[in-house]
Amino acid sequence: MDYYLTPLIAPAILILASLIASLRPGRRPPLVPKLAEGAALVALAAAIASAALLVAEGAHTGPVLGLGGIGLSIRLDVVSATMLVLVAFVGWIVLRYSASYLDGEARQGAFLGWMAATLAAVLLLVQAGNLVHFVLAWIATSLCLHRLLLFYGNRIQAVRAARKKFIVARVGDAALIGAAVLLTIGYGTLDIATILAAARDGVMPAGVTWAAGLLALAAMLKSAQFPIHGWLTEVMETPTPVSALLHAGVINGGGFLLIRFADVMLLSPGVLAVLVMVGGFTALFAGLAMLSQSAVKNSLAWSTIAQMGFMIMQCGLALFPLALLHIVAHSLYKAHAFLASGNAVDLVASIRRPGPIAVPNGWAVLRAFALALAIYAVIGFGFGLETKSPQAIALGAILIFGVAYLLAQGLADAAPRVLTRRTALYAVAASVSYFALQTGAEWLTAGTLPTTPAPGPLEWALIVLALVSFGLVAFAQAMFPLWSNHPAAAGLRVHLSNGLYANAVFDRLVRNWSARRPS
């Protein structure tokens, strides 16, 4: 057997487990939980073996089934190997958790079967070598997830959320199919590697800008960007393992789509600009909405929307290696956050009441921002700041604004000096981590993902806009103790907690107030 078929072992074993589980869909099916967990572990081993093959033999694309480029085709490169290992690892953890979490449920076997099928579809997606394979796996992932969202089909809110997700997903599917047709006609091939190589050489057939626009639309719909984000905050009626799989895995499909077709996206600067604006606004808006939530899961859902917005913005800035790194970090964090969400109340109850709140003044906040940016600049010069792209430098500065917020607390008059020193060390650690990880991601993906091009006038304007916007929000958060008691702040919290009512508008447009079951 061709060793490049190794990546197929991962989805194949999970499909087998799904079929066996479908034969025993009821409560406590014999051996099915252990079988599902074992299949996920084998899939993880196959994913790790695939990554090892990539290191030993290099990138490869090869057809498995089908004629004329239509059918199953495997692409093994840095992007697919990274996603294979990540998805298989998260899937193994989630299935292992599900075995005890769903113990005694009336449809435990069916749940494990659909969970394994969803994981198999995602694994097929990330290793797709041609457009037909990619589109079919993309659609299969959404349809399998839909069955999991309706696990409690008697709950009205679950039905409404699943229906909304179904509508959004079908529009995204149509956009992806349209992009695939345009790329196939324009480049005369279904092979993704061939299309990317031609795009990297500057080949721009008619319709490629429209294809990039449709890819961007599919990615934004998949990753719950404003204003079509509400479904992600409503799919909380599903079991916790589904939330973990959705937020740590499936939701990253939009970012993966943009990363996989990065060379095509670079041919359309206007489309990238739209991604920066939509992603940046979504990140800011969802981050503020997250702070106004009282429920743990709702707060995590808004956190995911914010993180996806930030990732979309990274892709718009052509920082594709960093976007891939973001997917890995966010997936691992969010899987742990959801699976541990049941302990959140106990954890909060065990925290001691803090002392007096440090109330900073404007000058303390400005000194904090200046100090954080100075630390960032010094560390950056140590890593060769002059060799970094302006987009990467700006993104790091945006991230360091969060450390500046902590420093503002440390520089406040009421805060002890040890807090100031500790937060200054956080600024150093954050800067070193960012530049080290950014350098490592670019080195690892060199030759697979394109380098970030020099920004033009439009890109410079968007970089400045992003810096100013994130900087002002961080400054306002640092000054929170001074304005949070203002009467207008109460109304603002209410509006933010409801997501500025964009979700209500979408409900009205699709008439989602009824409780009828989605098709």
C-alpha positions as CSV (number, residue, x, y, z in Angstrom):
1,M,0.0,0.0,0.0
2,D,1.2,3.5,-0.8
3,Y,2.4,5.0,2.4
4,Y,0.7,8.3,1.4
5,L,-2.6,6.6,2.1
6,T,-1.7,6.7,5.8
7,P,-3.7,9.9,6.4
8,L,-6.8,8.1,5.2
9,I,-6.6,5.7,8.1
10,A,-7.7,8.4,10.5
11,P,-11.2,9.1,8.9
12,A,-11.6,5.5,7.8
13,I,-11.4,4.0,11.3
14,L,-13.8,6.7,12.6
15,I,-16.3,6.0,9.8
16,L,-16.2,2.3,10.8
17,A,-16.8,3.2,14.4
18,S,-19.7,5.4,13.3
19,L,-21.3,2.6,11.3
20,I,-21.0,0.1,14.2
21,A,-22.5,2.7,16.6
22,S,-25.4,3.2,14.3
23,L,-26.3,-0.5,14.8
24,R,-26.6,0.1,18.6
25,P,-28.1,3.6,19.0
26,G,-29.6,3.2,22.4
27,R,-28.6,3.5,26.0
28,R,-25.3,2.1,27.1
29,P,-24.5,0.2,23.9
30,P,-22.1,-2.7,24.6
31,L,-18.5,-1.8,23.7
32,V,-19.5,1.2,21.6
33,P,-18.0,3.8,23.9
34,K,-14.7,2.0,24.1
35,L,-14.8,1.3,20.4
36,A,-15.3,5.0,19.6
37,E,-12.5,6.1,22.0
38,G,-10.2,3.4,20.5
39,A,-11.0,4.5,17.0
40,A,-10.1,8.1,17.9
41,L,-6.8,6.9,19.4
42,V,-6.0,5.0,16.2
43,A,-6.9,8.1,14.2
44,L,-4.5,10.2,16.3
45,A,-1.7,7.6,15.8
46,A,-2.3,7.7,12.0
47,A,-2.2,11.5,12.1
48,I,1.1,11.6,13.9
49,A,2.4,9.0,11.5
50,S,1.3,11.2,8.6
51,A,3.2,14.1,10.1
52,A,6.3,11.9,10.4
53,L,6.0,10.9,6.7
54,L,5.8,14.5,5.7
55,V,9.1,15.2,7.6
56,A,10.7,12.2,6.0
57,E,9.4,12.4,2.4
58,G,8.1,15.9,1.9
59,A,4.8,17.3,0.6
60,H,2.7,15.1,-1.7
61,T,-0.6,15.1,-3.5
62,G,-2.0,11.8,-4.8
63,P,-5.4,10.6,-6.2
64,V,-6.9,7.6,-4.3
65,L,-10.3,7.1,-6.0
66,G,-11.9,8.6,-9.1
67,L,-11.1,9.5,-12.6
68,G,-10.0,12.7,-14.3
69,G,-9.2,14.4,-11.0
70,I,-12.7,13.9,-9.7
71,G,-12.8,11.8,-6.5
72,L,-10.8,11.2,-3.4
73,S,-7.4,12.9,-3.4
74,I,-5.0,13.4,-0.5
75,R,-2.8,16.4,0.0
76,L,-0.1,16.0,2.7
77,D,1.8,19.2,3.6
78,V,2.5,21.3,6.7
79,V,-1.0,22.8,6.8
80,S,-2.8,19.4,6.4
81,A,-0.5,17.5,8.7
82,T,-0.9,20.2,11.5
83,M,-4.6,20.1,11.2
84,L,-4.7,16.3,11.1
85,V,-2.9,16.0,14.3
86,L,-4.9,18.8,16.0
87,V,-8.3,17.5,14.9
88,A,-7.4,13.9,15.8
89,F,-6.1,14.9,19.2
90,V,-9.1,17.1,20.1
91,G,-11.4,14.4,18.7
92,W,-9.9,11.7,20.9
93,I,-10.2,13.9,24.0
94,V,-13.8,14.8,23.2
95,L,-14.9,11.2,22.5
96,R,-13.1,10.0,25.7
97,Y,-15.0,12.7,27.7
98,S,-18.3,11.7,25.9
99,A,-18.2,8.1,27.1
100,S,-18.8,9.2,30.7
101,Y,-20.7,12.4,30.0
102,L,-23.4,10.7,27.9
103,D,-23.5,7.5,30.1
104,G,-27.2,6.5,30.5
105,E,-28.6,8.8,27.8
106,A,-31.4,7.2,25.8
107,R,-29.5,7.7,22.5
108,Q,-26.0,7.4,23.6
109,G,-24.9,5.1,20.8
110,A,-26.4,7.4,18.1
111,F,-24.6,10.4,19.7
112,L,-21.2,8.6,19.6
113,G,-21.8,7.5,16.0
114,W,-22.6,11.1,14.8
115,M,-19.6,12.4,16.8
116,A,-17.3,9.9,15.1
117,A,-18.8,10.7,11.7
118,T,-18.3,14.5,12.2
119,L,-14.7,13.9,13.2
120,A,-14.2,11.8,10.1
121,A,-15.6,14.5,7.8
122,V,-13.3,17.1,9.3
123,L,-10.3,14.8,8.9
124,L,-11.2,14.3,5.2
125,L,-11.6,18.1,4.8
126,V,-8.2,19.0,6.1
127,Q,-6.4,16.5,3.8
128,A,-8.4,17.2,0.7
129,G,-6.3,17.4,-2.5
130,N,-8.9,18.4,-5.0
131,L,-11.8,20.8,-5.1
132,V,-14.5,18.0,-5.4
133,H,-13.1,16.2,-2.3
134,F,-12.8,19.5,-0.4
135,V,-16.4,20.7,-1.2
136,L,-18.0,17.3,-0.3
137,A,-16.1,17.0,3.0
138,W,-17.0,20.6,3.8
139,I,-20.7,19.9,3.3
140,A,-20.5,16.5,5.1
141,T,-19.0,18.2,8.2
142,S,-21.9,20.6,8.4
143,L,-24.6,17.9,7.9
144,C,-23.1,15.6,10.5
145,L,-22.8,18.5,13.0
146,H,-26.4,19.3,12.3
147,R,-27.4,15.9,13.7
148,L,-25.5,16.6,16.8
149,L,-27.1,20.0,17.3
150,L,-30.5,18.3,17.2
151,F,-29.5,15.6,19.7
152,Y,-32.2,17.1,22.1
153,G,-34.7,17.6,19.3
154,N,-37.5,18.2,21.8
155,R,-36.0,21.4,23.0
156,I,-37.4,24.4,21.1
157,Q,-34.3,26.5,21.5
158,A,-32.1,23.7,20.1
159,V,-34.4,23.4,17.1
160,R,-34.3,27.1,16.4
161,A,-30.6,27.3,16.8
162,A,-30.0,24.3,14.5
163,R,-32.4,25.8,11.9
164,K,-30.5,29.0,11.9
165,K,-27.1,27.2,11.6
166,F,-28.6,25.1,8.8
167,I,-29.5,28.2,6.8
168,V,-26.2,29.9,7.3
169,A,-24.3,26.7,6.4
170,R,-26.2,26.2,3.2
171,V,-25.4,29.7,2.0
172,G,-21.8,29.1,2.9
173,D,-21.9,25.8,0.9
174,A,-23.3,27.6,-2.1
175,A,-20.5,30.2,-1.9
176,L,-17.8,27.5,-1.7
177,I,-19.3,25.6,-4.6
178,G,-19.4,28.8,-6.7
179,A,-15.7,29.5,-5.8
180,A,-14.8,25.9,-6.8
181,V,-16.5,26.2,-10.2
182,L,-14.8,29.5,-10.9
183,L,-11.4,28.2,-9.9
184,T,-11.8,25.0,-12.0
185,I,-12.8,27.0,-15.1
186,G,-10.1,29.6,-14.6
187,Y,-7.2,27.3,-13.9
188,G,-8.4,24.3,-15.9
189,T,-7.9,21.8,-13.1
190,L,-9.4,20.5,-9.9
191,D,-6.1,19.9,-8.2
192,I,-5.6,22.3,-5.3
193,A,-1.8,22.2,-5.4
194,T,-1.8,23.1,-9.1
195,I,-4.2,26.0,-8.6
196,L,-2.1,27.4,-5.7
197,A,1.2,27.0,-7.6
198,A,-0.3,28.9,-10.6
199,A,-1.7,31.6,-8.3
200,R,1.7,32.0,-6.6
201,D,3.2,32.6,-10.0
202,G,0.8,35.5,-10.5
203,V,-1.7,33.7,-12.9
204,M,-5.0,35.6,-12.6
205,P,-7.7,34.1,-14.9
206,A,-11.0,35.8,-15.3
207,G,-13.2,35.3,-12.3
208,V,-10.5,34.8,-9.8
209,T,-11.5,37.9,-7.8
210,W,-15.0,36.6,-7.6
211,A,-13.7,33.2,-6.5
212,A,-11.7,34.9,-3.7
213,G,-14.8,36.9,-2.7
214,L,-16.9,33.7,-2.5
215,L,-14.1,31.9,-0.5
216,A,-14.1,34.9,1.9
217,L,-17.9,34.7,2.2
218,A,-17.9,31.0,2.9
219,A,-15.2,31.5,5.5
220,M,-17.0,34.3,7.3
221,L,-20.2,32.3,7.4
222,K,-18.4,29.3,8.7
223,S,-16.6,31.3,11.4
224,A,-19.7,33.2,12.7
225,Q,-18.7,36.7,11.7
226,F,-20.8,39.7,12.4
227,P,-23.7,40.1,11.6
228,I,-24.4,36.4,11.0
229,H,-22.9,35.3,14.3
230,G,-26.0,34.7,16.5
231,W,-26.3,31.0,15.8
232,L,-23.1,30.2,17.7
233,T,-24.4,31.9,20.9
234,E,-27.6,29.8,20.7
235,V,-26.3,26.2,20.2
236,M,-25.9,25.7,23.9
237,E,-28.7,23.2,24.2
238,T,-26.5,20.5,22.9
239,P,-24.3,18.3,25.1
240,T,-21.1,19.8,26.3
241,P,-18.9,17.5,24.1
242,V,-20.7,18.9,21.0
243,S,-19.9,22.5,22.1
244,A,-16.3,21.5,22.6
245,L,-16.0,19.9,19.2
246,L,-17.8,22.9,17.5
247,H,-15.8,25.6,19.2
248,A,-12.5,23.8,19.2
249,G,-12.7,22.3,15.8
250,V,-15.5,22.8,13.3
251,I,-15.7,26.6,13.8
252,N,-12.0,26.8,12.6
253,G,-13.1,25.7,9.1
254,G,-13.4,29.2,7.9
255,G,-9.8,30.1,8.9
256,F,-8.6,26.8,7.4
257,L,-10.3,27.6,4.1
258,L,-8.6,30.9,3.8
259,I,-5.2,29.4,4.8
260,R,-5.5,26.6,2.3
261,F,-6.3,29.0,-0.5
262,A,-3.9,31.7,0.7
263,D,-2.2,32.1,-2.7
264,V,-5.6,32.7,-4.4
265,M,-6.6,35.2,-1.7
266,L,-3.4,37.3,-2.2
267,L,-4.6,38.0,-5.8
268,S,-7.5,40.1,-4.5
269,P,-6.3,42.8,-2.1
270,G,-9.8,44.3,-2.0
271,V,-11.2,41.0,-0.6
272,L,-8.4,40.9,2.0
273,A,-9.4,44.4,3.1
274,V,-13.0,43.3,3.7
275,L,-11.7,40.4,5.8
276,V,-9.7,42.9,7.9
277,M,-12.7,45.1,8.5
278,V,-15.2,42.4,9.2
279,G,-12.8,40.3,11.3
280,G,-11.5,43.3,13.2
281,F,-15.0,44.6,14.0
282,T,-16.2,41.2,15.0
283,A,-13.2,40.7,17.4
284,L,-13.8,44.1,19.1
285,F,-17.6,43.7,19.3
286,A,-17.6,40.1,20.5
287,G,-14.8,40.7,23.0
288,L,-16.9,43.5,24.6
289,A,-20.1,41.4,24.5
290,M,-18.2,38.5,26.2
291,L,-17.5,40.7,29.2
292,S,-21.3,41.4,29.7
293,Q,-22.4,37.7,29.8
294,S,-23.4,36.0,33.1
295,A,-23.5,32.4,31.9
296,V,-20.2,30.5,31.5
297,K,-21.1,28.9,28.2
298,N,-22.4,32.1,26.7
299,S,-19.2,33.9,27.6
300,L,-17.2,31.1,26.0
301,A,-19.3,31.3,22.8
302,W,-18.7,35.1,22.5
303,S,-15.0,34.4,23.2
304,T,-15.0,32.1,20.2
305,I,-16.6,34.7,18.0
306,A,-14.0,37.2,19.1
307,Q,-11.2,34.8,18.4
308,M,-12.6,33.8,15.0
309,G,-12.8,37.5,14.2
310,F,-9.2,38.0,15.1
311,M,-8.2,35.0,13.0
312,I,-10.1,36.3,10.0
313,M,-8.4,39.7,10.5
314,Q,-5.0,37.9,10.5
315,C,-5.9,36.3,7.2
316,G,-6.9,39.6,5.8
317,L,-3.5,41.0,6.8
318,A,-2.0,38.1,4.9
319,L,-0.5,36.7,8.1
320,F,-1.4,33.1,7.2
321,P,1.3,31.3,9.3
322,L,0.1,33.2,12.4
323,A,-3.5,32.3,11.6
324,L,-2.6,28.6,11.5
325,L,-0.8,29.0,14.8
326,H,-3.9,30.8,16.2
327,I,-6.1,27.9,15.1
328,V,-3.9,25.4,17.1
329,A,-3.7,27.5,20.2
330,H,-7.4,28.4,20.2
331,S,-8.5,24.8,19.6
332,L,-6.5,23.5,22.5
333,Y,-7.6,26.2,24.9
334,K,-11.3,26.2,23.9
335,A,-11.6,22.4,24.1
336,H,-10.3,22.5,27.7
337,A,-12.5,25.5,28.6
338,F,-15.7,23.8,27.5
339,L,-14.9,20.4,28.9
340,A,-14.0,22.1,32.2
341,S,-16.9,24.5,32.2
342,G,-18.9,22.4,34.7
343,N,-16.3,23.2,37.4
344,A,-16.4,27.0,36.8
345,V,-18.9,27.7,39.6
346,D,-16.9,25.7,42.1
347,L,-13.7,27.5,40.9
348,V,-15.2,30.9,41.3
349,A,-16.6,30.0,44.8
350,S,-13.1,29.0,45.9
351,I,-11.5,32.3,44.9
352,R,-10.8,34.7,47.8
353,R,-12.3,38.1,47.6
354,P,-9.7,40.5,46.3
355,G,-8.5,43.6,48.0
356,P,-9.3,47.2,47.0
357,I,-9.6,47.8,43.3
358,A,-6.8,49.9,41.8
359,V,-8.3,52.9,40.2
360,P,-5.9,54.2,37.5
361,N,-5.9,57.7,36.2
362,G,-5.4,58.8,32.6
363,W,-1.6,59.4,33.1
364,A,-1.1,56.0,34.7
365,V,-2.8,54.3,31.7
366,L,-0.8,56.3,29.2
367,R,2.5,55.4,31.0
368,A,1.4,51.7,31.0
369,F,0.8,51.7,27.2
370,A,4.1,53.5,26.6
371,L,6.0,51.0,28.8
372,A,4.3,48.0,27.2
373,L,5.1,49.2,23.7
374,A,8.7,50.1,24.7
375,I,9.2,46.6,26.1
376,Y,7.7,45.2,22.9
377,A,10.0,47.3,20.7
378,V,13.1,46.3,22.6
379,I,12.3,42.6,22.4
380,G,11.3,43.0,18.8
381,F,14.7,44.5,17.9
382,G,16.3,41.5,19.5
383,F,14.4,39.2,17.1
384,G,15.2,41.4,14.1
385,L,12.2,43.8,14.1
386,E,13.5,45.4,10.8
387,T,13.0,42.1,9.0
388,K,9.4,41.7,10.1
389,S,6.4,42.7,8.0
390,P,4.5,45.8,9.1
391,Q,1.4,43.6,9.4
392,A,3.1,41.2,11.9
393,I,4.5,44.2,13.9
394,A,1.1,45.8,14.1
395,L,-0.6,42.5,15.1
396,G,1.9,42.1,17.9
397,A,1.3,45.6,19.1
398,I,-2.4,44.9,19.2
399,L,-1.8,41.8,21.4
400,I,0.5,43.8,23.7
401,F,-2.4,46.2,24.4
402,G,-3.8,43.5,26.6
403,V,-0.7,43.5,28.7
404,A,-0.8,47.3,28.8
405,Y,-4.2,47.0,30.5
406,L,-2.6,44.9,33.2
407,L,0.2,47.3,33.5
408,A,-2.3,50.1,34.0
409,Q,-3.5,48.3,37.1
410,G,0.1,47.9,38.3
411,L,0.9,51.6,37.8
412,A,-2.2,52.8,39.6
413,D,-1.5,54.5,42.9
414,A,-3.5,51.9,45.0
415,A,-1.6,48.9,43.6
416,P,1.4,47.3,45.3
417,R,4.8,47.6,43.5
418,V,5.1,43.8,43.3
419,L,2.1,43.9,40.9
420,T,3.8,46.4,38.7
421,R,7.0,44.3,38.5
422,R,5.0,41.2,37.8
423,T,2.9,42.7,35.0
424,A,6.1,44.2,33.5
425,L,7.5,40.7,33.4
426,Y,4.3,39.6,31.7
427,A,4.9,42.2,29.0
428,V,8.4,40.8,28.5
429,A,7.1,37.2,28.4
430,A,4.3,38.1,26.0
431,S,6.7,39.9,23.6
432,V,9.2,37.1,23.6
433,S,6.5,34.5,23.1
434,Y,4.9,36.4,20.2
435,F,8.1,37.0,18.2
436,A,9.4,33.4,18.9
437,L,6.1,31.8,17.8
438,Q,5.8,34.1,14.8
439,T,9.3,33.3,13.7
440,G,8.7,29.6,14.2
441,A,5.4,29.5,12.4
442,E,6.9,31.3,9.3
443,W,9.9,28.9,9.3
444,L,7.7,25.9,9.6
445,T,5.3,26.9,6.8
446,A,8.0,28.3,4.4
447,G,7.3,27.0,0.9
448,T,3.8,26.0,1.8
449,L,2.2,29.3,2.7
450,P,3.1,32.6,0.9
451,T,5.1,35.2,2.6
452,T,3.3,38.4,3.7
453,P,3.5,41.0,0.9
454,A,4.5,44.6,1.5
455,P,1.4,46.7,2.4
456,G,0.0,49.2,-0.1
457,P,-1.9,52.4,0.7
458,L,-5.1,50.5,1.5
459,E,-3.4,48.0,3.7
460,W,-1.5,50.8,5.6
461,A,-4.8,52.6,6.2
462,L,-6.4,49.4,7.6
463,I,-3.3,48.7,9.8
464,V,-3.6,52.2,11.3
465,L,-7.3,51.8,11.8
466,A,-6.9,48.5,13.6
467,L,-4.2,49.9,15.9
468,V,-6.3,52.9,16.8
469,S,-9.5,50.9,17.3
470,F,-8.0,48.2,19.5
471,G,-5.9,50.8,21.3
472,L,-8.9,52.9,22.2
473,V,-10.9,49.8,23.4
474,A,-7.9,48.7,25.5
475,F,-7.6,52.2,27.0
476,A,-11.3,52.3,27.8
477,Q,-11.1,48.9,29.5
478,A,-8.1,50.2,31.6
479,M,-10.2,53.1,32.7
480,F,-13.2,50.9,33.5
481,P,-13.4,51.7,37.2
482,L,-13.8,55.3,36.4
483,W,-16.7,55.1,34.0
484,S,-18.4,51.8,34.8
485,N,-20.8,53.4,37.3
486,H,-22.0,56.0,34.9
487,P,-25.8,55.6,34.1
488,A,-25.0,55.2,30.4
489,A,-22.8,52.3,31.1
490,A,-25.7,50.2,32.3
491,G,-27.5,50.6,29.1
492,L,-24.4,49.9,27.1
493,R,-23.9,46.6,29.0
494,V,-27.5,45.6,28.2
495,H,-27.0,46.4,24.5
496,L,-23.7,44.5,24.4
497,S,-25.1,41.5,26.3
498,N,-27.7,41.2,23.5
499,G,-25.1,41.5,20.8
500,L,-26.5,44.8,19.6
501,Y,-29.6,42.9,18.6
502,A,-28.2,41.8,15.2
503,N,-29.3,38.3,16.1
504,A,-32.9,39.4,16.7
505,V,-32.9,41.0,13.2
506,F,-31.6,37.8,11.7
507,D,-34.3,35.8,13.5
508,R,-37.0,38.1,12.0
509,L,-35.5,37.9,8.5
510,V,-35.6,34.1,8.5
511,R,-38.8,33.8,10.6
512,N,-37.1,31.8,13.2
513,W,-39.6,32.5,16.0
514,S,-41.6,29.4,15.2
515,A,-40.8,26.1,16.9
516,R,-41.1,23.9,13.8
517,R,-38.4,21.4,13.2
518,P,-35.7,22.4,10.6
519,S,-35.6,20.4,7.4
